[in-house]
Each structure stands twice: as C-alpha cells, then as structure tokens.
Amino acid sequence: MDHDYPGWLVWGKEFPAYKVDPQEDLQYDQVENDARKAIGKNLDRKWFNVFFGYLKQEPRDGGADRFRMASSMLLQFAFNLMREGVASVTLEEIKKETTEVLGDGSDKHQHRATAEILGALVSSYRDSTLQNRNAMWEYVFPIVKKIFEDGLTPENSSYWTSFLHLVLVCYCVVPLFTLLTCTCSSKGRTPEDRGLLWNGLLLSDWICHPMLHLKKAPRYSYYSNALWRLGGISNARGLY
C-alpha cells in the first residue's frame, strides 16, 4: 500500500495495493520512451560527478544549509533512468561517485550531499524488483548504519533525519528497523537521544499508515516497542 489515508477510524474497506516483487518495470508509450532516451543520453558519469559536486558545495545563504528535497527528487528520477538502463551510467559508477562525495565524513556538507543522494537512490528503487532492491540495500544499508552508529554529530544529524523522513514516506522501511537497535555511542548524542529520535520519526511518519492497522500485519513488535520506548524515554527525561 502506497497512499496516504485520513484518520484513525475511517479506513475504507478497500485499498489500492502493489506487488512486493514486480517482474517488470512501469510501461511507457512511444512518446515517453523517446523523451526518456533523449534525457538518458545526457546522464552519464560525468553529469552525476558534476551534480554531486554542486550538492557538496557550501551554501552561500546559511538558511539554505539543509536537506534539499528538490535536489533529492531530481536525482530520484535520474536514478530511475539509470535503474532501467536508459541512462548512460551504471549503479557501480554511482556507488563510486557517492563514496567520493562522503569521503572521510569529517565535513557536514559531505553528509548533506550523501543523505540527499542515498535518499534519492532508495526512493528510486521503490517500484523495482525484489532482487534489484536487495542489491541497492546491500550498498546503502552498511553506509547508513555506520553513520548512525558512529558518524552522527549535532551538525549533520538534521540531514539524516530528513533522509529518514524521505525513506519512510516511500515506505522502504524494513531494513531501517534494524537501525532502531543501534547502541554504539554517537558523537554528540546519547543512546537515549537516538532512540527517541528514531522512534519519534517512525511514529510520526508511519502511525497513520493502514499497514499498521491491519489485524494480521506484522506490526506489533516494532510498533508497540516504539511506543514503549518513546513514552519511557520521554518520561525519564522529563519531556512530558
């Protein structure tokens, strides 16, 4: 299920649903295919290298120093063309370019650009086959997990918060549940702070999703645990 619905108790009896493992990508007519091919010819490794360089630049305006959804959405459509073999670049080349963007992770602008890139990459595989999504997560998940465990700082945490919002909205969440169990110390944040942050994001983005309200949905362990941790941590820290 991939749509927003209103309220807690006003669910309809029917919902549009999509296959978990579609065996073919979306189909386009001839006009759309011609346009996609014309655009894809220009999306080579050099194009992504230059674009990633722009993402990593320090904004002139301090107010613009945030996760830029417009940039991530543009990349999402570009990655769609790459995934379907229309663009003149491969996933392996994108991996190498992304690794260069993150570098040693010592600069917050590296983190902002990487969060935007990985958010777009995950979102672009939402409608792909299970095999393709697994290949994507095999690359993305270790990077994100390492950052959440050892690389978060007060300067870069807002970028990765926005990354989680983007991925949760796309409902590409199953691998991310593992991140809720991260216990290693992170710079500038205690484990309790991270637990409150991640569970708060989970609840705010998914609490009204119909999958959480299906009687047979595998929700209880994650959902109930998130509620328990959010309430327990908040009360312990005097937030309520």
C-alpha positions, 0 to 999 in steps of 0.5 A: 500500500502506497497512499496516504489515508485520513484518520484513525477510524475511517479506513475504507474497506478497500485499498489500492495495493502493489506487488512486493516483487514486480517482474517488470518495470512501469510501461511507457508509450512511444512518446515517453520512451523517446523523451526518456532516451533523449534525457538518458543520453545526457546522464552519464558519469560525468553529469552525476560527478558534476551534480554531486559536486554542486550538492557538496558545495557550501551554501552561500545563504546559511538558511539554505544549509539543509536537506534539499528535497528538490535536489533529492527528487531530481536525482530520484528520477535520474536514478530511475533512468539509470535503474532501467538502463536508459541512462548512460551510467551504471549503479557501480559508477554511482556507488563510486561517485557517492563514496567520493562525495562522503569521503572521510565524513569529517565535513557536514556538507559531505553528509548533506550531499550523501543523505540527499543522494542515498535518499534519492537512490532508495526512493528510486528503487521503490517500484523495482524488483525484489532482487534489484532492491536487495542489491541497492540495500546491500550498498546503502544499508552498511553506509547508513548504519555506520553513520548512525552508529558512529558518524552522527554529530549535532551538525549533520544529524538534521540531514539524516533525519530528513533522509529518514523522513524521505525513506519512510514516506516511500515506505522502504522501511524494513531494513531501517528497523534494524537501525532502531537497535543501534547502541554504539555511542554517537558523537554528540548524542546519547543512546537515549537521544537516538532512540527517541529520535528514531522512534519519534520519526517512525511514529510520526511518519508511519502511525497513520499508515493502514499497514499498521492497522491491519489485524494480521500485519506484522506490526506489533513488535516494532510498533508497540516497542516504539511506543514503549520506548518513546513514552519511557524515554520521554518520561525519564527525561522529563519531556512530558 
